[in-house]
Amino acid sequence: MRQGYSELTDLVLQATGIAKSFGGHEILRGVSLDVERGELISIIGPSGCGKSTFLRCLNFLEHPDEGTVRVEDVTVASARHWRRSDEVQAHRLRAHVGMVFQSFNLFPHRTVLENVMLAPMQVKRIGEDEARAIACSLLEKVGLAAVKERYPDRLSGGQQQRAAIARALAMKPSVMLYDEPTSALDPELSEEVLSVMRALDREGMTQLVVTHDMRFARAASDRVLFLEAGQIVESGDPDVIFANPREPGTRRFLRTLL
């Protein structure tokens, strides 16, 4: 949504001081981020710098060791001793967040339509007829209406990922998170997925994308974040980041890819 970026006025997501370690190895070091409603943000950086971990901390698929996350009116803080009340609050936060993974994660024993219908019926207690109507509309949006009765193993990788996007959208999230959504796809299938994400951006969906696709990051993003060693070391307009990065680490990283 780069054309209307200056018109954005409110924050939909705030992450403050997110820290995470695994086995004594520090992965994230106090990462903070404010996300405006309608932004498309690409998160780039070398492998192992903490990009995917940060994304998973935003919806508490990984529990950060320190920090807080707010999405809409729901705030969840890290807790050394995670209690049931903390999990209830995290569940409320996840209701506002859609997540798309590299590996699609569709249920193989359910059709595409059933995959998209499932969460609204089970989580939001929506009736079957309403869930079917929502799912059919979303599958039309992502170009899969003709294959809605197929099982995932009868779809291409690009079709499976578009089905995964439709499934996440069925919960009507405020924010969509994507963890390397095209890294398992060839360029043609990648473009199928990226075109859906561009369309969502034009509709005003807030999206955070961990990606190695620098062309997409530069052309589609309102903002690009460069992570290195568990910290955001540079953030800004994609044309500036790619043409004249300020930080040496950003310059080194981009030289290896461009």
C-alpha positions as CSV (number, residue, x, y, z in Angstrom):
1,M,0.0,0.0,0.0
2,R,2.9,2.3,-0.8
3,Q,0.8,4.9,-2.6
4,G,-1.4,5.6,0.5
5,Y,1.2,5.0,3.2
6,S,1.3,8.6,4.4
7,E,-2.4,8.3,5.2
8,L,-1.9,5.6,7.8
9,T,-2.9,6.8,11.2
10,D,-3.1,4.0,13.8
11,L,-1.0,1.2,15.2
12,V,-2.3,-2.3,14.9
13,L,0.7,-4.2,16.3
14,Q,3.3,-3.2,18.8
15,A,6.2,-5.4,19.9
16,T,8.4,-4.1,22.7
17,G,11.7,-5.5,23.9
18,I,11.3,-9.0,22.5
19,A,14.2,-11.3,23.7
20,K,14.5,-15.0,23.1
21,S,17.3,-17.5,23.7
22,F,17.6,-21.2,23.0
23,G,20.0,-23.3,25.1
24,G,21.9,-20.2,26.2
25,H,22.2,-18.9,22.7
26,E,20.7,-15.4,22.3
27,I,18.5,-15.3,19.2
28,L,16.6,-12.0,19.7
29,R,18.0,-9.1,21.7
30,G,15.3,-6.6,22.7
31,V,13.5,-6.2,19.4
32,S,10.8,-3.6,19.2
33,L,8.5,-2.8,16.3
34,D,5.4,-0.6,15.7
35,V,3.3,-1.6,12.8
36,E,0.7,0.8,11.2
37,R,-2.6,-0.5,10.0
38,G,-2.3,-1.4,6.3
39,E,1.5,-1.6,6.1
40,L,3.3,-4.3,4.2
41,I,6.6,-4.8,6.0
42,S,9.3,-7.2,4.6
43,I,11.8,-8.6,7.1
44,I,15.2,-9.5,5.6
45,G,18.5,-10.7,6.9
46,P,21.0,-13.6,6.9
47,S,20.0,-17.1,7.9
48,G,20.0,-17.6,11.6
49,C,19.6,-13.9,12.5
50,G,16.2,-14.4,14.3
51,K,13.7,-13.4,11.6
52,S,11.4,-16.5,11.9
53,T,11.8,-16.6,15.7
54,F,10.7,-13.0,15.9
55,L,7.7,-13.7,13.7
56,R,6.7,-16.7,15.9
57,C,7.0,-14.6,19.0
58,L,4.5,-12.1,17.7
59,N,1.7,-14.6,18.1
60,F,3.3,-16.6,20.9
61,L,4.0,-19.7,18.9
62,E,7.3,-19.1,20.6
63,H,7.1,-17.6,24.1
64,P,9.6,-14.7,24.3
65,D,11.8,-14.6,27.4
66,E,11.2,-10.9,27.7
67,G,9.0,-8.3,26.1
68,T,5.3,-7.6,25.3
69,V,3.2,-7.8,22.1
70,R,0.0,-5.9,21.5
71,V,-2.3,-6.6,18.6
72,E,-5.4,-4.4,18.5
73,D,-6.6,-4.2,22.1
74,V,-5.0,-7.4,23.3
75,T,-1.6,-7.3,25.1
76,V,0.4,-10.3,26.1
77,A,3.6,-10.1,28.2
78,S,6.4,-12.7,28.5
79,A,6.1,-14.7,31.7
80,R,8.7,-16.8,33.4
81,H,6.0,-19.1,34.7
82,W,3.3,-19.4,32.0
83,R,-0.1,-19.6,33.6
84,R,-3.5,-20.6,32.2
85,S,-4.5,-17.0,32.2
86,D,-1.5,-16.1,30.1
87,E,-2.5,-18.8,27.6
88,V,-6.1,-17.4,27.5
89,Q,-4.7,-14.0,26.7
90,A,-2.4,-15.4,24.0
91,H,-5.3,-17.2,22.5
92,R,-7.2,-13.8,22.3
93,L,-4.2,-12.2,20.6
94,R,-3.9,-15.1,18.1
95,A,-7.5,-14.5,17.0
96,H,-6.3,-11.2,15.5
97,V,-3.3,-12.8,13.7
98,G,-3.1,-15.0,10.6
99,M,0.0,-17.1,10.0
100,V,1.3,-18.6,6.8
101,F,4.2,-21.0,6.9
102,Q,6.8,-22.2,4.4
103,S,5.5,-25.7,4.5
104,F,1.8,-24.9,3.9
105,N,0.6,-27.1,6.9
106,L,-2.7,-28.1,5.3
107,F,-4.6,-31.1,6.6
108,P,-4.0,-33.8,4.0
109,H,-7.2,-35.7,4.8
110,R,-9.4,-32.7,4.2
111,T,-10.3,-31.0,1.0
112,V,-9.2,-27.5,0.3
113,L,-12.7,-26.2,1.1
114,E,-12.7,-28.2,4.4
115,N,-9.3,-26.8,5.3
116,V,-10.6,-23.3,5.0
117,M,-13.9,-23.9,6.8
118,L,-12.4,-25.7,9.8
119,A,-11.1,-22.9,12.0
120,P,-14.1,-20.6,11.7
121,M,-16.3,-23.5,12.7
122,Q,-14.2,-24.8,15.6
123,V,-12.8,-21.6,17.0
124,K,-15.5,-19.0,16.2
125,R,-18.4,-21.5,16.3
126,I,-19.7,-20.3,12.9
127,G,-22.3,-22.6,11.4
128,E,-21.4,-24.9,8.5
129,D,-23.4,-23.0,5.9
130,E,-21.8,-19.6,6.8
131,A,-18.3,-21.1,7.0
132,R,-18.8,-22.7,3.6
133,A,-19.9,-19.3,2.1
134,I,-16.9,-17.6,3.6
135,A,-14.5,-20.3,2.4
136,C,-15.9,-20.3,-1.1
137,S,-15.5,-16.5,-1.3
138,L,-11.9,-16.6,-0.1
139,L,-11.0,-19.5,-2.5
140,E,-12.4,-17.4,-5.3
141,K,-10.3,-14.5,-4.1
142,V,-7.1,-16.5,-4.3
143,G,-8.0,-18.2,-7.6
144,L,-8.8,-21.7,-6.2
145,A,-12.6,-21.9,-6.7
146,A,-12.2,-24.6,-9.4
147,V,-10.1,-26.9,-7.2
148,K,-11.9,-26.4,-3.8
149,E,-13.0,-30.1,-3.6
150,R,-9.5,-31.4,-4.2
151,Y,-7.2,-32.7,-1.5
152,P,-3.9,-30.9,-0.9
153,D,-1.7,-33.6,-2.5
154,R,-3.6,-32.9,-5.8
155,L,-2.5,-29.3,-5.8
156,S,0.7,-27.6,-6.9
157,G,2.9,-26.0,-4.3
158,G,1.6,-22.5,-5.3
159,Q,-2.0,-23.7,-5.0
160,Q,-1.3,-25.2,-1.6
161,Q,0.2,-21.9,-0.3
162,R,-2.7,-19.9,-1.7
163,A,-5.1,-22.3,0.1
164,A,-3.1,-21.7,3.3
165,I,-3.5,-17.9,2.8
166,A,-7.3,-18.4,2.4
167,R,-7.4,-20.5,5.5
168,A,-5.6,-17.8,7.5
169,L,-7.9,-15.1,6.1
170,A,-11.0,-17.1,7.1
171,M,-10.4,-16.1,10.7
172,K,-10.7,-12.4,9.6
173,P,-7.3,-11.4,11.1
174,S,-6.1,-7.9,11.6
175,V,-2.5,-8.9,10.7
176,M,-1.1,-11.5,8.4
177,L,2.4,-13.0,9.2
178,Y,4.3,-14.9,6.5
179,D,7.4,-17.0,7.2
180,E,9.2,-17.5,3.9
181,P,6.0,-18.2,2.0
182,T,7.7,-18.8,-1.4
183,S,11.0,-20.3,-0.4
184,A,9.8,-23.8,-1.3
185,L,8.4,-22.8,-4.7
186,D,9.9,-22.2,-8.1
187,P,9.6,-18.7,-9.6
188,E,6.4,-19.2,-11.5
189,L,4.6,-20.7,-8.5
190,S,6.1,-18.0,-6.2
191,E,4.5,-15.4,-8.4
192,E,1.1,-16.9,-7.9
193,V,1.5,-16.5,-4.1
194,L,3.0,-13.0,-4.3
195,S,0.2,-11.7,-6.5
196,V,-2.3,-12.7,-3.8
197,M,-0.2,-10.8,-1.2
198,R,-0.1,-7.7,-3.4
199,A,-3.9,-7.9,-3.9
200,L,-4.3,-8.1,-0.1
201,D,-2.0,-5.1,0.3
202,R,-4.2,-3.1,-2.1
203,E,-7.2,-4.0,0.1
204,G,-5.5,-2.6,3.2
205,M,-4.5,-5.8,4.9
206,T,-1.6,-5.4,7.4
207,Q,1.2,-7.9,6.4
208,L,4.6,-8.8,7.8
209,V,6.7,-11.0,5.5
210,V,10.0,-12.8,6.3
211,T,11.4,-13.2,2.8
212,H,14.5,-13.8,0.7
213,D,12.7,-12.4,-2.4
214,M,14.4,-9.1,-2.7
215,R,12.4,-8.1,-5.8
216,F,9.2,-8.4,-3.8
217,A,10.6,-6.7,-0.7
218,R,11.7,-3.7,-2.8
219,A,8.6,-3.4,-5.0
220,A,5.8,-4.2,-2.6
221,S,6.9,-3.1,0.8
222,D,6.0,0.1,2.7
223,R,9.0,-0.6,4.9
224,V,11.9,-3.0,5.0
225,L,13.6,-4.2,8.2
226,F,17.1,-5.7,8.2
227,L,17.8,-8.0,11.1
228,E,21.3,-9.0,12.1
229,A,22.4,-10.9,15.2
230,G,19.0,-10.7,16.7
231,Q,18.4,-7.0,16.3
232,I,16.8,-4.6,13.8
233,V,19.8,-2.7,12.7
234,E,18.2,-0.8,9.8
235,S,14.6,0.1,8.9
236,G,13.2,2.3,6.2
237,D,11.8,2.9,2.8
238,P,12.7,0.0,0.5
239,D,14.1,2.2,-2.2
240,V,16.5,3.8,0.3
241,I,17.4,0.5,1.9
242,F,18.2,-1.2,-1.4
243,A,19.9,1.8,-3.1
244,N,21.8,3.4,-0.3
245,P,21.8,1.3,2.9
246,R,23.2,3.0,5.9
247,E,24.6,0.1,7.9
248,P,27.7,-2.0,6.8
249,G,25.8,-5.2,7.6
250,T,23.0,-4.3,5.3
251,R,25.4,-3.5,2.5
252,R,27.2,-6.8,2.9
253,F,24.0,-8.8,3.0
254,L,22.6,-7.1,-0.1
255,R,25.8,-7.5,-2.0
256,T,25.5,-11.3,-1.7
257,L,22.0,-11.3,-3.2
258,L,21.8,-8.5,-5.7
